[in-house]
Amino acid sequence: MGGPMKRRSLRMILALGLVLVAAALLARDLGLFERVASDGPVRRVDDGAGILSQIAQWETTLQAIFDESDVDLRLVTVKTLGGASIEEAAASRLHALRAGAAGREERGVVLFYDAGTQRLRMEIGYGLEEYFPDAFVSYFIDSHARAFFAAGDPTLGLGIGLRLLHRRIREAALGQHFDPTVLTRLRRADRPLSGGAGASAAVPLGRDPSGFVRGKLDDVDLARFRAGPTPAGTYARYLEWLTLDRYDPDVGLFTEQSRALVAGLPMTRGYREFILLGQAGLRFIVDARGDLALLIFTDSPLTDPHFLRRRDGAWEMDIVAEVRNTQNTAGLYGWQWRGRDDDFTRAYAEKRVTLRATRG
């Protein structure tokens, strides 16, 4: 699709948060970060290959991430390497851009794409190797970015990818280590995690959508993945649904409006794993009020709550309400309520405050 339909889809996709509606929360984060005053504008996007769009939004987002975390992310594309290896070129660009020099030493990252060889490199400064260990870099490129480049949409892929990177930066700042246990269980043995201070891989740019997770569930699975009699029961089924090798949002776990919202989402394996890593194993409490409930995570302030709605005795996940009522803002290590006049906001009026966490 093209024209208005494509732009509408892009806005929805660029708005996803940690809940499954990858489409709505990212644009929110890309467009609504409050930019903190800095010493002056820094150009963090260099699209020499001419394959990206929305560069002004990228600049705002990358500046906001730097202001919040002191991590200097740069995006670079080139038409050709001129005979150099991508490893050499990315390291050289990291040094030449002085990425991270304005903050703490060696806290720069360059996402470097060579259109000539169609390879993507993520170069990590020495001060950030604990933030972005080998397993994270590998899954970011192999399980996420490759699918969007292959489908001819690197802007969308890197945009959602920034959501992954920002989340990882926040986790590290709060002392949370990257635990690839979930990834190890989900991945096949023939797709090992690669190593190195950064990683590079072939990431062809084309029109092949096969890298996205998709596929209809059979009647047995459809019967299994239904809303349960308790919010906790529905949530447990939701986590199990995320581990499937197929992506079918037309299940009874979600409200009808939520199913419509996520039906067109191009889900990558990497983003699905990202969702799991952000919440699987976390402790939570359930605050039920009549036919509404919030499932609130108590182990991490970074993960937005799940909103659930009871219908015919079963608790369905209301993803639309999650998108509408919660927001992550740069500078706040937590989520805040942004709803105004809906039934959840009226029922949980006292939660219209920001939940914060302090960086160490």
N, C-alpha and C positions, 0 to 999 in steps of 0.2 A: 504494500500500500504506500501511497505517497501523499504529499500535500498536507492538509489539515489533519487527516487521520494519523499519519506518521508522527506529526508534531505532538498530537494528543497522546499517542502511545509513549513517546519519549518523555513527556512531562510526567506521566504516571510512573514509568520505570524509574526515573531519576528521583523517586520519592520514597523508596522503600526503607524501612528500618530493620530492626532485628526480627520483627515479626515477618511473616511470610510475604507481606505485600511489598515486595521489593520495589514496586513501582511508585509509591507515593512519598515515602520518607526521604529518599535520596535527594530529589529535587528540592525538597524542603530544606535539607541541610546545605545543598549547593547554593540555594538562593537566599536563605534567611539567616545565615551566619552573621552575627554582628561583628563587624570588622574593628578590631582594636587598633588604636592609633600606633603607628610605627614611625621609624626615622625617615621613611621615604618609600616610594614604590619600588618593588623588586620584580623583575620579569622572571616568572617561574615556568612559563610555557614557551618553548621554542619549536614551532611546528614547521621545520624546514621541508618536510616531505609533503606538506599540505593535505594531510589526511584527517585533521581534527576540526571540530566546530565548537561553538560556544566558549571560545577561549577567554572572554572576559569573565564568565562565571568561574572557569577554572582558576583564573588568577585570584579572584576573591576568595575562593574556597581554600586554595593552598596558602594564601596569606593568613587566613583565619586559623588554619591548623598550626602554622608556625607561631602565631601570636599566643595560641593556647599552650603549645607543647614544646616549643623551641626545636621542633623537628622540621628541617628544611627539605620539602619534597619538590622535585623538579620533573617536568615532562619534556622530553626531547625526541623529535623525530628527524631523520635525515634521509635524503634521497639515495645517498651512496656513502660507503665508508672509505672509498678511495684506496682500497688495498689493505687497510688496517683490519684487525679482528674486532668484533663487537666488544669483547672484553677490554681491549686496549682503548677503544674509542670511548666507551662509557666511563672508564676510570679517568681518562684524560678530561672528559667533559665535567665530571664531578669535581675534579681539581680546578679546572679553568673557571667554572662558575662560582667557585668558592662556596659551594652549597654547604650550609651549616656554619660558615665563618661568622655570620652576624650573631649567632647565639653561642651555645656551648660547643666546644671543639669537636669536629668529626661527627656532627649530627645531621649529615646530609644524605639524601636518597635520590638517585636519578633513575627514572623509568625511561629507557632508551630504546627506540625502535628504528631499525634500519630497513627502509622500504626496498632497498636493492636486494639484500639477501633474505628479507622478510624474517628477521629474527628480532626477538624482544629480550632485553637485558634489564635486570634490576640490580643496580650497583648500590651497595650499602656502605656508608661511612663506618669507620671502626667504632665510633661511639654508639652505634645503633645495632650492632650485631646481636645483642641480647634482645632487643626489641623485635628484630626480624631474623629469627634463626633459619637455618637451612630448610627445615620442613615447611615453614610458612611461605618462604620465597618460592619454593617449588610448587606448592599447591596454588599459589596466586597465579602463576604463569600457566601451569599445565591444566589446572581444573577450572580456571575462570577466564582469564584474558584470551586464551586461544580461541574459545568458542565465539566470542564477539568479533574478533578480527576475521575469523574464517567466514562469518556471516556478513562481513562488510560493514560493521558498525563499531569501529574502535572507540569512537567518542562515548557511546553508551557503555561499552565494556569497561573502559578506564574510569568512567564516571562512577559506576557501581563499584569498581575496584577501589576507588578512593574511599568509599564507605568502609570497605574491609580494612584498608590501611589505617584509617583514622581510628577505627575501633581498636585495632591492635596497639596503636600508639597509646591510647587511653588506658588499655589494660596494663601495659608495661609501666606507665607512669604511676599506676596504683599498686605496683608490685605483683601483678598477676603474670605468671609465666605462661608461655604458649605450650599447651599440652596437646600433641597430635594423636592422642589415644583414639579419639573418635575417628580421625582420618585413617588411621592404621586399620581399624575395623572395617571401614567402608571401602577401602581401596582393594583392588585385586593385587595379587602377589606380583604380577608382571608390570606393575606401575610403581616402582619404588620411589621414595623421596630422594631427590638429588641433593648434593651438598655444595659448599663453596660460600665465600663471602659475597653473596649475591649469586644469581643464576641467570642463564640465558637459554633460550630454546627457539626452535623454528616455530614461528607464528604467522602462517600465510594469511594474507589479506585477500578475501574473495567473497563468494556468495553461497557458501555452504552452511546451512543451518543445522547440520547433523551433530554439532557439538553441544547442543542444548538437550537437557533432560526432558523427555516427554514420554507419552505412552498411556493408553487407557487401562484402567484397572478392570479385572474380571468381576463377576458377580459376587464371588466369595470375598474378595478384598473390599468391594464396595459395602458389603454387609458388615465387614469387620470395622471399617473406618467410619463409624457413625458417632454422633454426639452421645455422651454417656449420661448417667443419672447424677453425676457429680462433676464440678469443674475440674477437679484433679484427675478424674477418670478420662475426661475428654482430652486434657492436656497430655496425658500419658500416651493416648492413641495418636495424637498429633506428632509427638516425638518419634514414635514408631513409623508413622507415615513418611516422615522426612528421610528415613533411612532406606526407603524403597528405591529400586533401580528405575522406577518410572515416576513421572511427574503428572499427576492427574488431580487438579484442584476441584473437580466436580464430585466432591464427597460430602457426606453428611456431617462432617466435623464443623463446617462453617455455615454461617447464615447465608441465605440466598443472595443478598447483596454482596457479601464477601466473596462468594464463589464467582460472581460475575466480575468482580474487581481483579481477581488474580488469574482468571482463565486465560488471558492473553500474555501472561508474563513469560519472557524467554529465560527460563531458569537454567543456570549452569550448575554443574556438580560442585564447583568451588563455592558458589554462593549458598547452596544448600548446606554444605559442610560448615560454612561460616555461621549460618543460623544455628546449627546444632552446637557448635563450639561456644556460642554466646549464651546458651542457656541449659544445655543438657547437664544434669548432675547438680544444678543449683538448687538450693533450698528455697521454699516459697511459702507464703501464707495465702489463704483464700478469704476474701472479705465479701460475703454474699449479703445482698440487701434486696429482698423480694425476688424478682426475676432477673436481677442483674448481679454480676459478680466481677471482682477484680482478682486476678492471680498475680500477686506481687512478689518479686524475687527479693530475697533478703541477703544473699551472698554477694551480689554485685549491684552497685548503683547505676551501672551503665545500661542495664537491660530493661527496656520498657515493660510495663505489666501487660498481661493479656486481658482482654475484655471478653466476657462471656454473657450470653443471654439465654434464659430458659424458655423453651418453647415445647409444649406438649410433654413436659416432664424431662426433657433432655437439654443439656447445656451446650449450646453452639458457640463457637468462637466468632466474635464480631470484629473482624479485621478492619472494617470500615470505621468503627468507633475507635479502634486503636490509633489509626492514622489521624483521625480528626482530633483526638483529645490529648495526645502526647507529643512532646517535642524534645529533641536533644539540641542544645545550643552550644556553640564553641565558647569555652571559658568556664562552663559548668560541668563538672564531672558527675553528672546525674541526669535525670529526666525531669521535665516539668509539665504540668497540666496546662493545656491551651484551649480546652473546650469552653464554650460559652453558653449555649442554650439548647442542650439536648438532655435526654433522660439520665445518662450517666453523670453529666456535670451536676445536675440537680441532686442526684442521689449521693454523690461523693463531693459535695461542695467544699468540705474542709481540706480536700486534697489538692486544691488549686494553689498549691505552693510548690516551690522548686525543691527537689531533693538533691542535695549536694554531697560530694565526696571530696576529701582534701588530698591533694597530691603530696607525696613525700619529697 
